[in-house]
């Protein structure tokens, strides 16, 4: 009985490894597009108000948005 459960666990693990590229791509899409959108919005609003944010400030803001989106989406993907 133990060998059957070991085989089932091995098959389950190999099936999970096949989805890694799809999960990474999904995480990249869910993270990248909102970060680019909000960074462009902040840059546009700043330019419209006459105070253009520095590239460093935009990079930090975009990284923060991407990190937040990655954390939330990974939690949802993992079903925690």
Secondary structure as the mmCIF struct_conf table of DSSP 4:
data_model
#
loop_
_struct_conf.conf_type_id
_struct_conf.id
_struct_conf.beg_label_comp_id
_struct_conf.beg_label_asym_id
_struct_conf.beg_label_seq_id
_struct_conf.end_label_comp_id
_struct_conf.end_label_asym_id
_struct_conf.end_label_seq_id
HELX_RH_AL_P HELX_RH_AL_P1 UNK A 2 UNK A 18
TURN_TY1_P TURN_TY1_P1 UNK A 19 UNK A 19
HELX_RH_AL_P HELX_RH_AL_P2 UNK A 20 UNK A 49
TURN_TY1_P TURN_TY1_P2 UNK A 50 UNK A 50
HELX_LH_PP_P HELX_LH_PP_P1 UNK A 52 UNK A 54
HELX_RH_AL_P HELX_RH_AL_P3 UNK A 55 UNK A 78
TURN_TY1_P TURN_TY1_P3 UNK A 79 UNK A 79
#
